[in-house]
Amino acid sequence: MSPTVFRYKNQAFFFFSHEEKRMHIHARSADGEAKFWMEPRVVLCRNYGFSAKEVKKFQEVIGGIAMKSLRRGSNISKVEIQGISNHGIWIYVDGEEYFLSYSSYPWFLNARVEQVYNVEFLFGGQLRWPDLDVDLELDALKHPEKYPWVYDGGSRHGAISRVRETQAKN
């Protein structure tokens, strides 16, 4: 579970225990999720659903709160599901954190919690969810612009699935 550092209105601000080295904080509410870098200054990293006005206010609130980081231990896992929310899942892979939104990765939307947490990091940088029959390449998370997706109408498991669209390069 990720500890809540503070609350502001209806948003919870929290961190995950095994994350990348650069200090940051997450904001979550029913309206959206965001991640902010905290060093060298408070800067938006990712935003899913908050307005520009809300993001600016969050940056001011985070910047106004004095936080001290504790020395963290080292992560022994190559892959870890760090959170499941109404908007998607947070996953920590090989030293980096990624957010898999349900709009981009819809097969996780109706999955059971134990199915999402049952993830493997395979040789060659591949993530595998055996209970969901889902495979993702780590490179697709690092560079999503290289891997456009197309809806294929569903899968044999009843969840929505997507397949890669091959693009001809001119």
VENCOR-V618586 format. One record per residue. RES is the residue in one small letter. SS is DSSP state (A for helix, B for strand, O for the rest). OMEGA is omega in whole degrees, 0 to 359 (999 if undefined). Layout:
BEGIN
RES;SS;OMEGA
RES;SS;OMEGA
END
This chain:
BEGIN
m;O;180
s;O;182
p;O;175
t;B;181
v;B;176
f;B;176
r;B;175
y;B;186
k;O;181
n;O;179
q;B;173
a;B;177
f;B;189
f;B;175
f;O;175
f;O;187
s;O;183
h;O;183
e;O;180
e;O;188
k;O;183
r;O;183
m;O;179
h;B;180
i;B;179
h;B;173
a;B;181
r;B;171
s;B;178
a;O;182
d;O;182
g;B;178
e;B;177
a;B;176
k;B;181
f;B;169
w;B;181
m;O;179
e;O;4
p;O;173
r;O;182
v;O;182
v;B;177
l;B;176
c;B;180
r;B;178
n;B;178
y;B;171
g;O;179
f;O;177
s;O;178
a;A;179
k;A;178
e;A;180
v;A;179
k;A;180
k;A;178
f;A;179
q;A;178
e;A;181
v;A;181
i;A;180
g;A;181
g;A;182
i;O;179
a;O;179
m;O;177
k;O;179
s;O;175
l;O;176
r;O;182
r;O;173
g;O;179
s;O;181
n;O;180
i;O;181
s;O;176
k;O;179
v;B;181
e;B;172
i;B;185
q;B;179
g;B;175
i;B;182
s;O;177
n;O;186
h;O;181
g;B;181
i;B;174
w;B;181
i;B;178
y;B;184
v;B;172
d;O;176
g;O;180
e;B;178
e;B;180
y;B;174
f;B;178
l;B;181
s;B;179
y;O;178
s;O;178
s;O;181
y;O;191
p;A;182
w;A;177
f;A;187
l;O;183
n;O;180
a;O;174
r;O;182
v;A;181
e;A;177
q;A;179
v;A;182
y;A;178
n;O;182
v;O;181
e;B;174
f;B;186
l;B;177
f;O;179
g;O;177
g;O;180
q;B;174
l;B;182
r;B;171
w;B;186
p;O;180
d;O;181
l;O;185
d;O;181
v;B;176
d;B;176
l;B;174
e;B;179
l;A;179
d;A;178
a;A;176
l;A;180
k;A;185
h;O;184
p;A;179
e;A;179
k;A;188
y;O;177
p;O;184
w;B;178
v;B;178
y;B;181
d;O;173
g;O;176
g;O;179
s;O;182
r;O;179
h;O;179
g;O;177
a;O;177
i;O;177
s;O;178
r;B;178
v;B;179
r;B;175
e;O;178
t;O;180
q;O;174
a;O;179
k;O;180
n;O;999
END
